[in-house]
Amino acid sequence: MLQPYASPVERAWYYGMRGLVGLILAFLFLPILVIVPLSFNADSFLMYPMSGFSLRWYEEFATSPAWRQALMNSLIVSPLATLLAMVLGTLASIGLVRADFPGKALLTAVLISPMVVPVVVIGVAMYIFFAPLGLTGSYTGLVLAHAILGVPFVVTTVTATLQGFDFNLVRAASSLGANPLTTFFRVTLPMVAPGIISGGLFAFATSFDEVVVTLFLASPEQATLPRQMFAGIRENISPTIAAVATILIVLSTLMLMTLEWLRRRAERMRGARR
């Protein structure tokens, strides 16, 4: 906050930095937001200026069999992959935090490697691994592949949450006669739930937006929404893609708002424990 007695240099620095931050934010967000008005364009081309306002492209998205099938595939694959990633990531995080064994750092690096390895490399590797098992061209293989991409996000967020977790609560529950399963669901899970949900949201967003691995593993009948958008851009650039992109922008915004709410809730819980 700028003080009333600030010098001219301090005032210039204060307003200059905020102006620079504003320009950076505009540079980041304007290319994303510029697609939103085009989704309401009456023309059949993605171009400015717009000749009129129309909802025809949203109607096209809702009524086209190809787009509806792609949306259905995404709504099948992404939730299942997210659920699997949340389970595997949570169990891995608890094991990594509570146990101390040789190679722990290496195992952690392997678990989070899908976040840093180029997705093309992951796609090729998954295809080579899944093809002999008969998992290519199947929903099972697609769900497993998307879950692998989502696990690192769950591991990262849950591990961060467990860093402040008091494991004396687990020992207390055990001393009172609770078995490990009851202790997990009644003590551990409620405390780390914000981290699990945050990681799950990141995993869902990653799965819902994934196109490269899907190109390697999915059959034409299993085209997800991003793959259908990719095919539409390559074959025929239709404003329907702008409508779908706008819907995805709204969905991403809602996810970010949920993550911010979870962050504040976790902070309040940590403050209450102190």
C-alpha positions, 0 to 999 in steps of 0.5 A: 500500500502506498504511504501518504508520505511516499517520495516521487520515486516511490510513487513512480515505482508503485504505479509503474510496477502495477502498470507493468503487471497489468500489461503482463496480465493483458498479454496473458488473458487477451488471447484467451478472451478474444475467442469468446465474442467469436463464439457468438458470431453470425458468420461462418468464419472466425474473423473480426469484425463480427457481422451479427450476434447468434447462438447457432454455434452453441446449437450446433455443438448441442445437436451435432452427433460428432460433438455430442459423442466427443462430449460424452467420451470426455464425460466418461473418461475424465471422471473415471481417470480423476477418481483413479488418480485421486485414489492412487495419488493419495495412497502414494502420498501417504506412503511417501510421507510416513515411510522412510526407505532407500530410493524414496527420492527416486520414487517421488521423481518417477511419480511426478515425472509425467508433469515434466516429460514431454507429452509426446514422449509419454504418448509414444511410450504408452502406445508401445506399452499398451499395444501388446496388452490390447489396451489401445482403442479401448476406454480402459486404456484411455482411462489408465493413461489419463489417470497416469497424467493426473497422479502427479498433481494429486501426489503434489497437493496431498503431500503438501497437505500432509506436511502439516498433518499431526500424525499423533492424531493417528496414533491416538485413534489407534490407541483408542481401538480404531483399526487402520481403515477406520483411522484413515476415513475418520481422521486422516481423510477429513484433514487431507481432503482439501489437498485431495480435491485440489489435486483431483481438480487439476487431474480432471482439468488435465484429462479433460484437456488432453489431446496428444495421448488421446491421439495415440491411444483412442479409436475414432469412436473414442474421440474426446472433446479436445481431439474433436476440436483438434480435428475440426481445426485441421479439417474445417475451422468452424466457429463451433470450436470457438463455442466449445472453447468458451465453454471450456474457459468457463469450466476452467474459471469455475475450477480456479474459483473452487481451488481458491475456496479450498485454499482459503478453507485449508488456511482457516483449518490450519489457523483453527488447529493453532 
